[in-house]
Amino acid sequence: MTPKQELCILFHNHNLMPNAPSDRTEIWNSLTTYVIGHQRPDTDAIASALGYAWFLTQSGYDGIRAVRCGQPGEQTQFALKRFGQTAPPFLPSVAVTFGHIAEAQVVVDPNAPLSDAMDRFSTGEQVIPVVGEDRIPVGVVTPLALARAFARRLRGDDGGREPTCREIAEKVTMYKERERVSDHRNAVLRSEENSVLITDESGCYVGMAEQKELLSPPRAKLILVDHNELSQAVTGAEEAEIVAVLDHHRLGNPPTAAPIPFTVDPVGSTSTLVAEKCRDRALEPPRSIAGMLLSGILSDTLVFRSPTTSARDRAAAAWLSNVCRLEMHQYGAELLHAASGLAAKSLDDILDGDRKAYEMAGLNISIAQVEVTGMQELPARIAELVAAMDDRAFRENLALLCLMVTDVVTGESHMLVRGSSRLIAGLPFAHLGENLYDLGDIVSRKKQLVPALVGVLEMSG
Ligand SMILES: [Mn+2]
């Protein structure tokens, strides 16, 4: 077994620790490929990450790990608990930090004689960190510093006493291990130093990094599931290597340097695509994974009531419910009810948790959607929602900002709208009250509401 494989197994076992807390935070490493859903993950984003990581591992890939970049919602937590599955670990960022490129070079003590540093140069090192017993760095010894010390000795300036490493140490630029390399790239490029020194948050020595590593650092490897746009991806994704994409949303993907496996199918959920891959390879997932994938499908399709539902979603769900021996319609109803109500959500969660931008007839339109089980909590939130919507519409220069409130039990939606009053006056929906409209059985933003709005805006344009 190679050290790399050993390390992967180590990570893997860590992942399977039965009582590991679900909020543990990860720092990425370059040996692992992370399967990750979008920010503010929904059940499908968490389920498809877990499922696809399982599938790839079963298919013989090493170092695959499911992670998430946000807190699972109440519905997702319900599903995780139901099937005895631990949430994937939290990976808040895949940006390259100084910690990722620090090499823990052996140090010399400030009080050590200069000859100690000399011995180290003879083994080929270019720069030697000088670090005290308290782990606080004093500077570095370079060949130039050594040459100067020798010149002084030859001239007799040092009175015949051998100087200490502290006396000949030179200043060096220091960075904290959590700082992003990209924030300092220009300074590093301009600098004449070949190396920088890296400390932890309390100023203790961590390691050294060479300039050339700073300019081409290692990159995190990501497999994106349930999204393909960088704006929805984990922080720092623009610095990462996107290895593959598995999704069911419109395209908004970044260009890649090389061709990658890229699957975006118009089905009701990404979990459907994962389940199909398992079924096609005759790989039957354990109940914990099958149950999560089933939850992903039922959640995204609103138990097949959303018009985004395809025959493939139904077939995949039937296969999964058979694997985990579960009646899916009844479980689906429980799952949809487990989502938290409006009263428990912050304004940011309601308005920005699931919001997409569109350009229609040359206008900027933004449509948020929130799922509820009953409209009873909406009236009490309308005033503050309207104020927050006005604020966003102004800041983002939006012609319309819509909030679809979709009742996943009845399969109906209400909509709050702010923006241009001329456009709002042209909306073809029943008026329920100030700023509030009845969308009837519209539940899908992309399949129903967007086409309806495009029609209205083109007519009024
Ligand atoms: Mn999805």
Boltz pocket constraint, residues with backbone or C-beta under 6 A from the ligand:
constraints:
  - pocket:
      binder: B
      contacts: [[A, 44], [A, 45], [A, 226], [A, 248], [A, 268], [A, 269], [A, 270], [A, 300]]
      max_distance: 6.0
